[in-house]
């Protein structure tokens, strides 16, 4: 009626190995889903993004300048204390110079 110690230890070891194997299979399946299936469900692959961050210049801890390309045209944005403001629409390839004042 009673199991001896060696068979109980072997059963416990087999249970641990099976549990690790099953968890590994679940983790691999989740990784494959996130890597290959989820982007196709969102339709991201094959499309060019309409916006792209070109540069960021931190001025202070909570203030920065960003050059963002929107539909192929670069724009200069100022971000301060949670507000975002378009400072200037730049021409293709144009970069603001240090002596330029932003449009008010």
CORSULMO-V454341 format. One record per helix or strand of 2 or more residues. SS is the DSSP state (@ for helix, = for strand). FROM is the first residue (numbers start at 0). TO is the last residue. Records with the same first field share a line. If there is no record, write none. Layout:
BEGIN
SS->FROM-TO ; FROM-TO
END
This chain:
BEGIN
@->4-41
=->50-59 ; 62-69 ; 72-79 ; 82-88
END
